[in-house]
Amino acid sequence: MYLPDHFRETDPADVAGLIAAFPLAAIVAQTEQGLIANHIPVMTEGDAALIGHVALANDMHRIIPDGTPVLAIFRGQDAYVSPNLYPSKALHHRHVPTWNYQVVHVAGRISFQHDDKTKRAIVGRLTRDHERAMNGDAAWRMADAPRDYIEGMLAAIVAFRIDITGIIAKAKLSQNREAADHAGVVGSVEARGLDMMAARMRRDSAD
C-alpha cells in the first residue's frame, strides 16, 4: 500500500476501532488456483489474531493450506473530495479532486479448525458482540434456536484463525491541507452523513 508518512495511522486504538466498526474484511490469498478474495466478518482475538468462519461449501478452506500468508483488508468510510470544498480555490485554483478514506491491512498466516468446540466458540463471540450492539437486552442468542438446528448450522461451517504477522494502516483525511480547506472538507463529509470520518477529522484538527 502506498503510504506517505503524513497519512500513516500509528495509534493502535484507532486501528482497533476501525476493525471493530467495519469488521467485514476482504481476505486475500495467493493459491495454486491463482489469487482469491473472500469477504468475511471477523473479530480480533487480543492483539495476536483474527478469527471468523466460512461456509463449508466455500472452497477457501480446501485450496488454502494451513500456514498460508493472507491479507485481511478493512475499509472504513470514504468520500470524494472536490476542489470546490477548499476556500483557497478562489485564490489560486491550484487544486484537483481527491479521495479521503481509512484502511487497515492485517497480514498473517491462516489456519482452519473443524472441531465443534472452536466453531461454537467463534460463532458465539461473533453473535454476542454484534447482537448486543444492535439489540441490547433483546439480543438473539444461540440458545434461542432449536439445538438440532444450531448443530446443523455448525456442521455447515469451518472456523479459521489468522495469526497476525503485521499491520499497516492509512488515514487519508486531508491532513496535508491548510486549516480552512481542511474545515471545508469536514463540513462536506458531515453533511453527507459520514459522521465517523467527520469526527476523526475534527479530532485531528483539535490536536
N, C-alpha and C positions, 0 to 999 in steps of 0.2 A: 504494500500500500504506500502510495506517495504520501509523505508525512513531514511537511515543513515543521520546524521546531515550534513556531507560534500557534500551530494547530494541534500539537501533541497533547493528549489528555493524560495527565500524570496522577490525578487524585484517585486512589483506589476506591473511595466511597462513590465517586461519580461513575466509575466503571461498573461497580457492582450495582448501582442504582439503575443504570441503563439496561443491564442484563435482566434485572428483576422487572422493570417496567415493560420491556419488549422481549419476552422470553422465546419467541418463535425464531429459532436460529436456522440459517441456511448452513447445513453441514456438507462440506465439500471434501471429496477424496479422489485420489488417483488410483484406478484399479486396472486389472488386466483387460477389462472391457472399455477402458477409457475413463475420462473424467465424469464423475457423477455428483449430483447435489440433491439433497432432500431437505424439506422444510419441516422442522420438528420442534415442538415446545420442550424446553429443557429447564433445569434449575441447577444452581450451584450446590456443591457439597463442600462447604467450607471454602478455602482458597485452593483446594487441591484438584477438584474435579467438577465436571458437568455430568448430570445424569438425566436419563429420559427413557423412552421406549418407542419401538416402531411396530408396525403390524407384522405378524408372522409372514404374511403374503408379500411383504416388501423384501425384494432380493438384496437389499442393502446388507443384511447380516450374513448373507451367503457369499457375497462377492467381495466383501471387505474382511480380510483376515484380522484376527485379534492382533493388536500391536501396531496396526497401520496408522501412519500420521494422517490426521484430518484437520480441517479448519472449520470452526464454527463462527459464523458471521452474524452479528446482531446489529440491527439498524434502528435508530431512534427516529424522531420526527425530522422531516426535511422540508426545505422551502426554496422556491425560486426567488432570486433577489434581482429586481430590476434597477437599472441606473436611476430611474425616476424616484427611487426611495432616498437618494442621497441629496441633501440640501446643497452640497458643494457642486452638484452637477450644473447648477445655474451659473456658477462662477467660471468653470473652465471646460466642462463637458468631457473631462478625461476619465470616463468610467465605462465599463462594459458589464453585461449581465454575468451573474454567477449563481452558485447554489450553496446554501447552508445545510449542514447535516451533522449528525453524530453517529459514529460507528465504533464497534468493538470487534476485533479479530482475536479469537481464542484458538491457539494451536495446541494440539495434544495427540495422544495415542488412544485409540478406541478399543474397547473390548465388549463382548456381548455376553449376557447372562440369560440362561433359560430356566433357572430354578424358580419355583413358585414363590419362595420367601422373598427373593430380591425383587421380583416383578410386583408382588403385592406391596412391598415397602415403597417402591418408587411411585406406583400409581397412587398409593395412599398419601404420600407427601405432595404430589402434584395437585391432586384434587382438594386436599385440605387447604393448601395455601390459596389456590385460585377461588375455591368456593367461599372461603372466609372473606376474601377481598370483595367478592361480588354480592354475597348473600348474608354475610354476618352470622347471626344466631340461627338463621334458617338454612345454613349451608347444607348442601347434599352430602351424604356420607356413603361410603361403600356399603355399609350395613343396611342402608335403606333399600337396596336391591336384593332380590332373592339370592341365596347363597349359590345355587347351582348356576344362575345366570352370570354372576361375578366370576365363578370358576371357569365358565366357558369363555368369558371375555379375556381372562388372564391367559388362558391356553392359546389365545389367538394373537398374543404379543410377544416381543422379545425385548428384554431390558438391555440398556447399554450404559457404559461409563467411559468418559473421556478424561484421562489423566492429563492435567494441564502441563504443558511444557513452556508456554509463553503467551503473553497477552500484549497486544498493541491497540491503542485507542486514539481516535481522532475526533476533535470537536471543532468543526469549521463554522464559526459563529461570528464572523465579521470582526474578529479581534484586530485585524490589520487595518481597520478603518478609523478615521478620526471620530471624536465623540459625537458630533452632531449627526454624521452619517450612520454611525452605529445605532443611535437612538431612532433614526428613521426606519431602519430595518426592524428594530424591536417593535415599534408601533405597528408595522405591517404584519409581522408574523402573529402578533397578539390579535389583531383584527381578523385574521384568518383562522382563529381558534387553535393555534399551535401554542398552547399555554405552557407546556413544559419547556419548549425552546425559548419562549419569551422570558420565562422566569430565570432560566440559566443565563441568558444574555444580560438580564438586569443585574443578576448577582455578580457577573464578571465586571460589569461597568462600575459596580459599587466597591469592588475590591481595591 
